[in-house]
Structure formats: structure tokens, C-alpha cells
Amino acid sequence: MIINKRSKIAIGVIIFLELLFLVRAYFIYSFLTNDSLTGDGVHDPEKYDREFFSTIVYSILIMIFLVVIGILIFKKRTCEIED
């Protein structure tokens, strides 16, 4: 079996934390795009859009990397235990 119980738990934790990060990032993005709340007087939605999307892309890539690493580590440990 490629994914054992430990791998499922690790993947679940990583995905849960990623979802929390994405929700947090969206709230920050919403806060920054609403100029009346920021009070900085600079309304540049393109800047915030670029930063938001680059943050989301980097975050998803890091999550995928961590999931793959988690699967490989737990698979390796499972194979060592079975041998």
C-alpha cells in the first residue's frame, strides 16, 4: 500500500494547514483591496492582485512538495519496517 495511516494523517494535517493559510490570505487580500479600511490612501488593486496570486501559487506548490515528501518518507519507513 502506497499510503499508510501515518501518510494519511500527515497529508491531512498539511492540507488543513494549507486551507487555513488560504483563508487567512484571502481575508488579508480583501482587507487590502478595500481602501477605506487600509487608510493608506493608495488604491492599487493590480499590486494586491499580483501579490495575492503569487502567494497562492507559491503556497500550493509548497503544499504539493510537502505532501510528496511526506508520502516518500512514510513509504520508505514502511518499506524498512516490512523488510
Backbone bond lengths (Angstrom), bond angles and torsions (degrees), N, CA, C in turn:
res aa  C-N    CA-C-N  psi(-1)  N-CA   C-N-CA  omega(-1)  CA-C   N-CA-C  phi
1 M - - - 1.445 - - 1.533 108.63 -
2 I 1.306 116.32 129.18 1.466 121.36 -176.65 1.521 110.74 -72.67
3 I 1.322 117.87 -44.02 1.460 120.52 -176.97 1.523 108.42 -110.43
4 N 1.330 115.53 114.73 1.453 120.00 177.47 1.526 109.75 -95.63
5 K 1.334 116.08 -173.99 1.460 120.93 -176.44 1.530 111.66 -63.18
6 R 1.332 117.57 -41.16 1.468 120.82 179.21 1.528 111.34 -63.00
7 S 1.324 115.95 -41.77 1.466 120.02 178.81 1.521 110.85 -62.91
8 K 1.318 116.31 -42.65 1.465 119.84 179.55 1.524 110.90 -62.58
9 I 1.327 116.55 -40.95 1.463 119.78 178.77 1.527 110.45 -65.32
10 A 1.338 116.96 -44.79 1.468 120.85 179.56 1.526 111.12 -62.34
11 I 1.309 116.46 -44.24 1.473 120.40 179.18 1.522 110.17 -64.62
12 G 1.320 116.99 -40.79 1.465 120.49 177.93 1.520 112.37 -61.11
13 V 1.335 116.41 -43.51 1.461 120.50 179.26 1.526 110.43 -65.18
14 I 1.325 117.00 -44.03 1.471 120.72 -179.73 1.527 110.55 -62.26
15 I 1.318 117.14 -44.93 1.468 120.28 -178.95 1.532 110.62 -67.67
16 F 1.333 117.47 -39.27 1.469 120.55 177.68 1.532 110.57 -61.38
17 L 1.320 116.42 -47.00 1.466 119.96 178.88 1.530 111.23 -63.79
18 E 1.323 116.67 -37.23 1.462 120.46 177.79 1.525 110.68 -64.03
19 L 1.311 116.92 -43.31 1.464 119.77 178.83 1.523 110.85 -63.21
20 L 1.329 117.13 -40.67 1.466 119.73 175.89 1.529 110.75 -60.82
21 F 1.332 117.00 -42.41 1.453 120.58 178.86 1.531 111.01 -63.13
22 L 1.337 116.96 -42.86 1.466 119.91 -179.13 1.524 111.33 -64.45
23 V 1.317 117.25 -40.39 1.471 120.22 177.63 1.525 109.77 -64.10
24 R 1.321 116.52 -44.11 1.468 121.14 178.40 1.530 110.62 -61.38
25 A 1.330 116.33 -43.93 1.461 120.40 179.50 1.526 110.88 -62.69
26 Y 1.329 117.43 -38.97 1.459 120.27 179.27 1.531 111.00 -65.91
27 F 1.333 116.80 -41.04 1.465 119.22 178.70 1.520 110.81 -64.52
28 I 1.302 118.13 -40.98 1.462 121.10 177.44 1.527 109.98 -64.24
29 Y 1.335 116.93 -43.24 1.463 121.59 178.09 1.527 110.26 -60.22
30 S 1.323 117.25 -44.87 1.465 120.71 179.33 1.520 110.75 -62.60
31 F 1.324 116.19 -40.37 1.460 121.25 178.81 1.522 110.92 -63.21
32 L 1.335 117.14 -43.29 1.467 120.44 -177.47 1.522 112.78 -72.03
33 T 1.334 117.51 -32.42 1.464 119.13 -178.70 1.524 112.10 -77.80
34 N 1.318 117.38 -15.72 1.457 120.37 176.90 1.524 107.44 -91.27
35 D 1.298 117.23 97.87 1.477 122.87 -172.22 1.515 112.93 -61.42
36 S 1.317 117.67 -30.41 1.460 118.95 -177.91 1.527 111.54 -69.27
37 L 1.332 117.60 -23.01 1.464 120.20 179.36 1.524 112.54 -86.75
38 T 1.333 117.36 -32.44 1.458 118.96 -175.74 1.513 111.70 -74.97
39 G 1.318 117.13 -36.77 1.450 120.34 177.22 1.519 113.70 74.20
40 D 1.332 117.85 7.83 1.466 118.70 -178.72 1.524 111.99 -85.27
41 G 1.329 117.42 -12.40 1.452 121.08 178.35 1.515 114.37 77.07
42 V 1.323 118.08 -5.37 1.462 121.94 179.81 1.518 107.60 -105.47
43 H 1.315 114.94 115.84 1.457 119.19 179.74 1.523 107.68 -109.86
44 D 1.313 115.64 99.83 1.472 121.37 -179.09 1.527 108.72 -129.22
45 P 1.349 117.02 79.69 1.467 119.12 -176.66 1.529 113.47 -62.68
46 E 1.339 117.98 -29.30 1.466 119.82 179.54 1.528 110.75 -63.82
47 K 1.324 116.67 -39.28 1.466 121.33 178.41 1.527 109.91 -62.24
48 Y 1.315 115.86 -47.15 1.455 119.95 -179.24 1.528 110.93 -67.47
49 D 1.337 117.29 -36.72 1.460 120.40 178.23 1.522 110.88 -62.32
50 R 1.336 117.36 -46.59 1.468 120.95 179.40 1.520 111.55 -61.53
51 E 1.317 116.10 -46.30 1.464 120.18 179.80 1.523 111.49 -63.66
52 F 1.317 116.71 -41.80 1.460 120.80 -179.35 1.524 110.83 -63.46
53 F 1.333 116.71 -49.50 1.455 119.08 -177.54 1.528 112.34 -68.35
54 S 1.318 118.08 -35.45 1.464 118.84 176.95 1.526 110.38 -68.06
55 T 1.320 117.73 -38.04 1.464 120.97 176.38 1.518 111.05 -62.47
56 I 1.323 117.25 -43.13 1.462 121.63 -179.75 1.527 110.41 -65.34
57 V 1.324 117.47 -44.33 1.464 120.49 -179.77 1.525 110.82 -63.49
58 Y 1.318 117.66 -46.22 1.469 120.62 177.96 1.522 111.06 -61.08
59 S 1.317 116.49 -41.82 1.452 120.89 -179.19 1.529 111.63 -63.35
60 I 1.314 116.77 -43.95 1.467 120.30 179.59 1.526 110.60 -66.85
61 L 1.317 117.58 -39.59 1.469 119.93 177.60 1.536 111.58 -64.00
62 I 1.315 116.43 -41.44 1.463 120.01 177.60 1.521 110.47 -64.70
63 M 1.339 117.34 -40.31 1.457 120.64 178.40 1.523 111.03 -61.87
64 I 1.323 117.08 -45.01 1.468 120.59 179.15 1.523 110.03 -62.07
65 F 1.316 117.00 -42.71 1.461 121.52 177.95 1.533 111.02 -60.02
66 L 1.334 117.33 -46.01 1.458 120.96 179.46 1.522 112.64 -64.62
67 V 1.322 117.13 -38.39 1.462 120.50 178.14 1.525 110.26 -64.28
68 V 1.322 117.19 -45.30 1.472 120.79 179.34 1.522 110.58 -63.03
69 I 1.323 116.87 -44.82 1.468 120.71 178.34 1.529 109.99 -61.51
70 G 1.320 117.27 -43.61 1.466 121.15 178.64 1.515 111.94 -60.12
71 I 1.327 116.73 -43.99 1.467 120.33 178.66 1.522 110.10 -63.68
72 L 1.327 117.35 -44.47 1.464 120.06 -178.87 1.525 111.98 -65.05
73 I 1.313 117.30 -41.29 1.466 120.04 -179.70 1.522 110.64 -65.51
74 F 1.319 117.27 -47.67 1.461 119.17 -177.90 1.529 111.70 -71.41
75 K 1.324 116.51 -30.46 1.473 119.02 176.47 1.517 109.36 -67.11
76 K 1.334 116.56 -42.26 1.466 121.16 179.75 1.522 110.17 -62.97
77 R 1.319 117.70 -44.50 1.460 121.38 178.79 1.522 111.22 -64.21
78 T 1.328 117.67 -38.20 1.455 120.93 179.06 1.516 110.53 -66.63
79 C 1.326 116.43 -40.73 1.467 119.94 178.57 1.520 110.93 -65.43
80 E 1.342 118.59 -37.70 1.462 121.55 178.91 1.513 110.76 -67.64
81 I 1.317 117.62 -37.56 1.465 121.16 -179.71 1.523 110.55 -69.56
82 E 1.332 117.71 -38.91 1.450 121.35 -178.76 1.517 112.70 -70.38
83 D 1.324 117.72 -29.54 1.476 120.80 -177.83 1.478 113.48 -72.98
